[in-house]
């Protein structure tokens, strides 16, 4: 069993997982997947239960997830644990390997209860109620059971996915187990990594059940890990100068919102761009940024006229004025890698002609919407966006023919060719103003230094969250963490690679 999440770990949707399972079971010597899953889970359960002497509660649902749970119960009983098995839906629906697991439990002298015993204290609860096959909201009696489990003072180990959590979307189906540990089988699922998943799965581990080669060849997304920062930027030669590392332009900062553009510009400078120009729409452009005098502040049209820019970003504090729309139109025409964020996205949603111009671009372009901005771009509501974050990110990428990151818990990166990736770095301290502006600055800095669009997108998203994690580890936040504080932390992480 893998005790940690591997670099570039595959993430599979349910339909693709089913294909891997069916192929493994279709050969002349079918893989004993349930037996392998049950043993891996039992070994982890043994460690988690410890030697308190309290019994282990095993919840076995009506499908294959229940079969996995019954095998866990058999192993624990053979290791002299006291085990109580509860099958709330009865045992009449077990078939195939799950029925075999039930017989093995009964032959070992195990009993089946229909309801939770009252007044018992548990060393561990093993959640095997529902797995990846859950397609609808839980019935009222199962919702009540989930609420009972969540109220218990005992650690919970979920098998494959916490029961009630949609494996593809990370949405809660009426109610879901809040696990302390989740052991997921064959490969990671997107629902564990985005949406409500991270708040329900606890410590996440994956075991491939011996199907690693089959998983690698199946259609899948990936989990972005620290490895994305390795060799992101080559070592700098001594014989170099500021022009070697590109010139980044940032257009935004309308009246009352210049801070957004300055945050992006500061992030771009401290993440390695050789020169950074902040083009502001404010009536009175300040002569300098007193906190970062190295930045070159210009009127927005002055930056857009520069001939030596290496990459451009538009949107932080841009506003919705006619001038803002004109400058965005101008930015879309530039033959430069382009990052579009914040008000640039809202202007795209409002003006079909800008959308069409975006779709016609042939140069690298990245959109960085949060869910509300994504909903505006797609003409839907935020609930629809959040109902399937992977599908939404892919739809945006295909419709606008560019790279996309749908920000939020488990940010999803996607590209027009159908590839996608999920990021796990970051924490709730990032739920504050200006964080998206800093991400825009990191992105435009990497593009200005010549990093290709896909690598720049995944690296910037991961670095952005990892910087926040590093600050929290140092005692800065999550409460009161500010966007500006992320910039120096991101620079430090970049320089450690």
N, C-alpha and C positions, 0 to 999 in steps of 0.2 A: 504494500500500500504506500502511495506517495504521502509523506507526512507534511508536504508543503505544496503550494501551487507552483507548477513548473513554469519556466519561461515560455511565453507564447503558447500557453495552454489552449487547446481547442475548446470551443464552446459550441454545443450542438443544440439545435431546435429539436423538438420532440419527433417530428417527422423524419429527421435524419438519424436520430437515435434508434428509432424503430427499424430503419433500414439496416443499421449496423447489427442490431439484435437478430433480425431475421436472417441475415447472411451468416451469422455465427451459429445459428440453430439449424440451418438448412443443409449443412454438409453431412458427409457420411459419419463423421465423428463430432457431433454437436457439442459445443462448449457448455459445461454445466454452470451457466451464468448465475442462477439463483443460489446454488451451493456456494459459489465463490463470493457472491455478495453477502450471503448470510454469515459466512466465516469471517470475512473482513470486518463486518459490523460487530460480530460477537467479540472479536479481539479488542476492538476499540471500547466496546461496552464493558468488558472485563476491567480495563484500565480505569474507566470513568467511575464504575461502581465501587471500586476499592474494596476494603475489607471491613466496612462498617457493621456488617452482619444484618443490615436491613435488606428486605427483599427487593428484587428488580421487577418493575411493572412493564410488561410488554403489551402494547396495543397493536392488534393485528386486524387490518381492514379486510375487505372482501376480495381484493385482487392480488396481483403478484407482489405488491408491497407488503401485504399481509403474509404471503409465503416467505418473504425475506425475514420478516419479524419472527415467524415460527422457527425458522432455522436458527436465528439468534437465540431464541429461548432454549432450543435443544442443546446448543453448545454450552450455554451458561449453566444449564441444569447438570450437564456432564462434568462441569468444573466445580460442582458443589455449591452453586449459588441457589438461593431460594428464589423461584421465579413464579410470578402470577401472570397468566395470559388472559387478556380480555379481548373477546371478539364481538364488538357491539352489533355487527350486522349478522351474527351467526356464522355457521360454517358451511352452509348449503351451496354457496357460490364458488367454492374453491374447485379449481380444475388444473390438470397438468401438474407442473412442478409444485404449485401451491398445495394441491391436494396431497401430493407425496409428502410435503413438509408437515402437513397436518397429521397424517398417519404416523410419521416418525415421532412427532410430539406425543401423540396418544400412546404409542407403543412404549415410549420411555416413561409412561406413568403420569404424563402431564395432564392437567385438567384445563377446561375452558370455562371462563366466566362470561356472562353477558353484560354485566355492569361492573363499575368500579367498586371494590370493597371499601367499606366505610372505615374511617379512623386509622388507616394504615399509613405508616411512614415509609418512604421509598428511598433506596440508595440511588436509583436511576430510573427514569422513564424512557423506554424505547418506543418511539413514534413510528409505527408502520401502518398507519391508517390509509393514507392515500399517497400515491406517487405521481409520476408524470402524466398519467392517463386522466387526471381530473379535468373535466370539460365544463363543469357547471358549478354553481354555488352549492355549498354544503346544505343539507337538509337541517331543519331546526334542531333535531336531536343531536346531530353531530356538532353543530355550532355550540350547543350547551356543553357537550363533552370537551371540545377544544377549550372552552372558557374554564372548565374545571381543571384541565391540565395546566393551563397558563397560570392558574392561581396557586398551584402546588409549590411547596418549598422543596423542590427536588430538581436536580439537573435533568435536562431532556436531550436525548440523542435522536435526531430525525434521520430516517433512512431515505436516501435519494433527494427528497425535498421535504421541507416542513409541510405537514398535511394542511391543505387548504390554500397553499400558495401555488399560483399558476406557474408551471416550470418554464414557459416560453416568455411570459410578460412580466413576471414579478408582481402581478396584481393579487390581492387577497380575494378569495372566493367565499365571501360571507364572513368567514373567520379563519384564522390560520394559527397553527402552533408557533409559539415563539421559542425556538430551540436554543440551547446553549452550544450544541455541536450539530453539524450536519455532515454525514458521510454520503457523498453522492457517487453514483455508479457510472462507469464507462467514460463519462466526460462531464465537464461543467455544463450547466444549463443557464441560459440568459436570465431566467427568472430569479436565480440565486444571487445575481450580480447587479441588478438594476431595479428601479422602482422600490417596492416594499421588501424585496428579497433580503438585502443586507440587514434590515432590522429584524428579520425572522430566522435567519440561518445560523447565527452565532459564529463559532469557529468552523470554517469550512475546509473539508478535506475531500480529496477525490481518489478513487481507486478505479483503474481502467479494466479490471477483471480479465486482464490478459489480452485485451482487444486494442492495444495501443496502435498497432499498424493499421487496423481497419478504421479506427477513428481518424487517423492522419489522412487517409484518402477519401473520407466522407466530406460532403460540403459542410463547412463550418465557419464560424467567426473565431476570433481569438480574444483571450484575456491579455490586456496590456500589462506588462510587468516592468520592474526596474531595468531589465535588460534592454529596453528601448532607448535608454540613455547612454548605454555603452557604445563608444565609437560614434556618437551622434555628431560630434565636431572633431575634426582631426587636430592633432597637436599644432600649435601655432609656430611657424618658423621664425627664427630671430629676424630674418630679412623680410619684414612685412611692415605695413603701414595701415592707417585707418581705412584707406580705400580698398585694402585687401578683404575687408570684412563687411563690405556692403554699406549701402545707405538706405535707411528705412524712413518712409514718410507715413505720417498719421494725420488724417483729416477728421476733424470733429471740433468739440469744444465751443458750442454756441454760447450765447450770453447765459451766465449762471451755471454752465456745465463744463467750464474749461478744465475742471479737475479730472473728468473722465479721460480727456485726451492726454493730459499730463501724466496720469497714472500709466496709460498705455505707453507713452513715450519713455518714461523712466524705466519701465520693465524692458522695453526694447534695447535701451542703452546698456542696462546692467546684464542683459542676456547676450551681449556680444556684438551687437551691430556697431560698425565702425563709426557711423554718423547717424544721428536721428533728428529728423525735422518734424516739428509739430505744427500743422497747419490749422489755425483756429478761426472759427467763424465769428467770434466775439467782436463787438464793435471796436474795442480798444485792446489790441493784442499787446500783452505785456512784453517788455523788453527782454526779460529773462525769467526763467523758473528759479526762484531763490533757493530751492532745495536741490536743484539739479542744473546748475548754470551751464553745463556742457551741452544741454539741449539747445537746438536752434529753433526759435519760435518765429513763425511767419503767418501772414494771412493765408487762409486756405488756398486761394488761387495761386499764391506764390509757391506753395509746395507742389501743387499739381502741375506747375509749369517747369519744374526742375527736370533736367534731362538725364541726370546721373543716378536717379533712384534705382535701387535693386529690388525693392518690394514696397508695397503700399497697403495701408489699412484704412478703412473708412467706417465711421459709425459711432465711436465713443463720444457721447454728448453732442452728436451732430444736429439734433433737433429735426423739426418737420417743416421748416420754412421753404419757400420757393428756392432760395439760395442753396439750402441743403440738398434739395432734389437735383438742382443743376450740378452741384459739385459731385454728387454720387454718379450722375450720368457721365460726367467727365472722367471720374475714376474708373468706371466700367470700360471706357474706351482705351485706357492706358494698356500698353503691351507689357504688363508687369504682373508678377504674382500678387494676388489681391486677397486680403482678409476683410470680410464684411460682418459687422457686429451691430447690435443694439439698434440705434435709429436708422442705420442703413437697411436693416432687415425690415423695419416698419415701413420705410419708404418703398422698398421693393413690393411689399404686400399691397400698398396703396396705389401704385402706378404700374399698370400692365406693360407699358412701354419699357420701363426699367427692368421688369422681369424678363422680357423678351431679349433685351440687350445682354442680360446676364447669361441667358441660355446660349447666346451666340458666341460667347467668349471661348477662345481656344487656349488661353494662358491659364496656369494654375490658379484656382479660386477656392476659397474656403469660407463656408458659412458657419457661424457659431451661435445658433439660436438657443434660448431657453424655451421651455414648453409653450409659454404664451406667444412668443415670437414665432415658433414653429406653427402654431395653430393659425396665426394670421397669414403666414405664407401659404398654407394649404387650404385656407378657407373652411376650417373646422373649429372645434372648441378644444380647450386644454384637456378635458377629460378624454377625448378621443386620442389625443397625442399620447397621454400617459397610459392609456389602455394597452398599447403595444409599442414600446419605445424603439425596439429594433426595427419593426416594420415602418414606423414613422421616419426614422433616420434614413432608411433605405429609399423610401418614397421621395424624401427631400433631395437626396443625392441624385436620383434618377431624373426627377422632374427638372432640376436646375443644373444638371450636368456638372457637378462639382463635389469636392469633399465637404463633409458636414460633420459637426459634432453637435449632437442634441445634449445639452448640458443638464445636469441634475444628479441625483444619486445613481451612480453607475452610468456616467456619461457614455453615450454611444457614438462612435465614429463610423461613418459609412461613406461608400464611394459608388459611383454610377455602375460599376461592373458587378455590383452585388456583394463585394467584400465588406465586412464589418468587424468592429472590435469594441470591447467594453473595458472601461477603466475602473479600477477599484480604489485608487488613491484618493485622499481627501477626507474631510470630516465636516460636521455641522457648523463649525466655526466659519466656514466659507459662505454661509447664508447671510451675507452682508453686502452693502453697496460697493461697487468698484471691482469686485472679483473678476467679472467678465472683461473689464477693461485691461486688467493685468494679463489675462490669458491672451487677449488680442496682441498686446505688446510682445509677449513671449513668442507667439506665432510669427509675427512679422519680422522679429529679429532672426529667427531660424531661417526663414525664407530668404532674408537679405543676405545671409551668410552662405547660401547655396544649398541648404538642405532640401531634398526633394519633398514635394507636398505631402505624401503619405507619411513619411518618416517625421516631418515637421509636425503634422497634426497629432499623431499618436504621442510623440515625445512631449510636445507642449502641454497636452491635456494631462499626461501623467505627471510631468514635472510640476505643474500648477498645483495638483492635489498633494503631491509628495512634499512640496514646500510647506503647505499648511500642516501636514502631519508632523513634519520636523519641528515646527514651531510649537505645536501642542505637546510634543514629547519634551520640549524644553520649558514647559510651563507657561507658554504664551497662548492663551485661549484654551478651549474653543470660545468661551464667552468673551466677547470684546475683541476678538481677532480682527484686524483690519487688513484691507487689500494691500495697502502700501507696505505692510510688514512682510508680505509674501515675497516681495521683489528681491531683497537681500538673501532670503533663504533659498530662493530659486537659483540665484547666482552661485551660492555656495555649493549646491548640489551639482550644478553644471561643471564646476571646477574640480569636483571630486571624481569625475569620470575620466 
